[in-house]
Amino acid sequence: MENEPVETIKYKGLDIKVFQDDNYDSPNDWGDNDCFLVHYHRDFQVERNDIITKSNLVDWYNGEKIDQEKKYHIFLVKAYIHSGVALALEDSGRTFPDERWDTSHSGCVLVSKEEAKTKKKAFERASGLIDIWNDNLSGNVYGYMIDEINEGCWGYYGDYQTSGLITDAKNAINFVLVEETKKHIKRVKAQIKNNVALDKRKAFSVC
């Protein structure tokens, strides 16, 4: 990857290089029908017409009952659209600057009632999804590479220090070191058995 890492972390002699991920998927591409966003602003469109349409949402917003309420908890979403897009659940308590002029109410989050039995649990799921969408919309997505062992992973949403990225990278190194140690021990045993001279034996290395 040509970009410079945002941080390089030394671990057991190897470099964990953290990069901003510039090729991540939209959460809408994950195909999750249990918790998802729909939005219909001209500057931010997310559709799930197989489950709910714009006209369905308009009817719900105007106080009419819609069939989707039988299977889903529905939460109104507000969007601050001004040199970018930032989202919040209407009932989250979050406020945006110039809400009267730059905030729209053109979307919602649906959470399956089978997935979340209570409104409270559903609200927590919806809030988590909004956090993911905000990370997506702001480019707050990361990945790592460990060049020495040709290992990497991408698509970590949120602060890379707390998203699990560093833990996963360290676990990858630990796994490789264990496997390479096993191979090295097996090789040494074979060399001893075959009376290979010490100066001919290869030193332990994962690189």
N, C-alpha and C positions, 0 to 999 in steps of 0.2 A: 504494500500500500504506500503511495507516495506522500501522504500527509504526515506531518510530524506528530509524534505521540504527545498527548496532553500531559502524560506523566510516565516515567519509567521506574518500576519498582523492582529492587533487587531481592531475590529469594533463592536461597540455596545455590548461589553462584550463577543463577540465570536471570535474564531480564524479562520482566512482564511489561510489555509496552501497551499502554492504554490509548486508544484512538477514539475520536468521535466517529460514530457510525454514520456514513453518508449514503447508505443504500438499504434502509430499513423499510419494512412493510407498514402499511396503514393497519391499525387495529381492526378495521372493517374487513380486511382481507383474511383474518384469522378464522372466519366462518363460525364464530361463537353465536349460537342462537339463544343462549341462556341469559346473556347480558351484553347489550349492544346499544350503540348510539344511532339515532337518525337525526338529520339536520337539513334544512331546506333554504338557508339564506343563499342569495345569488353568489356570494363570495366564499361560501363554504357548504358544499353539498355532500351529504352522506345518505345513501338510500338503502332500504331493505324492503322493496316493494312486494316481495313474496310474503312478507309478514305484516307490514303496515305501510300505508301510503300517505302522501302529503294530505290528501283530503280526509283520511282517517284522523290524522293528528289535528287538523283544523277543527273537525267536529268535536274531538275530545277537549281541545283548548276552549271551545265555546260552551262547554258544559254538557255535551251530549254523551251518552253511553256508547261505547264502541266494543265490538266483539273481542278485541285484543285484551281488554281488561279482565276477561275470564281467565286468561292464562298468564298475564304479566302484571307486575307492579309497574306503574308508569310515573316517571319523574320529569318535570319540566326543566329544561336546560336554558340558560342564558349565555349568550356569546358576546364578548367584547371584541369587536372587529375594527381595528385601527392599527395599520402597519403590522398586521398579523392577526392571529385569532387566539383568544384565550376563553376557556369554557368554565362554567360553574353550574352546579345544581341550584335551582332557584331557591330552595330551602336550606342551602348550605351556610348562609350567613356571609358569604364572600361578596364583597362589593368591588366594582370597577370604577375608574375615573369616568366622568361624563356619562353616567349610566343612562341618562335621559335621551342622549343623542346617539351614542355609539354602541349601545347594547341592544341586541335583538333577542326575541323569544321565539325561535323558529325550529326548535328541536326538542328531543326528549331522550331519556335512557329507559329502555325496557329491561326488566329483570324477571326471569321466569319464576312463577310461584312454586314450581317444583324444586327449583334451585334454592330459593330463599322463601321459607314459609312465612316469615313475619315481615312487616313493612320496615322495621328497623334493620333487619339483616339485609334486606333488599337495598335499602338506602346506603348501607356500607359498601355493598358490591358496586352500586352505581357510582359512589364517590371514588372508589378505587379505579374504575374505568375512566372517569373524568381525569384523574391524575395521569393515567397512561396517555390519554389523548393530548393533554397539555404538554407532556414530555415529547410526544410525537410532533406536535405542531411547532414546538420551539427548538426541535433538533437535539433535545436532551437525551440522546441515545448513544451508547458506547459499545466498544468491543475490545478484545485484547489479542495480542500476538506474542508468542514466545518463539523467536526465530531459531534458537538453538535446538529445539525439539520439533520444530515445524507444527506447532499447536496454536489454535486460536478459536475464538468464538465471538459472535456478534449479536446485537439486538438486546442489550441490557438497557432498560428504560430507567430514567432517574439518575440520581447521584451515583456515579460509578463506585464511590467508596462504600456505599451502603446497599447497593443493588444486588450484591452477591457475586459481582464480576471478579473481584480480587480473590475471594474465597475459592471460586471455581478454578481460577488460574493457578492458585497454589495447589489445589487438589490435583490438577492435571500434572503439575510438576512432580508432586509426591508419587502419583501413580507411575509416571515414566521412570522415576528414580528407583522405585521398588522393582519394576520389571527389568530395568537395566542391571540392577544389582543382582537379581536372580540369574540373568544371563551371564554376568561377569563371574559369579561364583561357579556356575556350571562349566564355563570355559576354563577357569583356573584349575578346577578338579581334573578336567580332561588333560590339561597341559602337565599337571603333576604326574598323572597316570602315565603319560607318554614321555616323561623326563625332558620336557622342553626347558631349555636354559632360561634363567631369570632375565637375562638381557634381551631375550626374544619374546617375552610375554608383554602383551599390550596392557597399558595402564587403564584403569577404570575411567570412563568418560561417557557422558550422554551426548556430546556434541559430535 
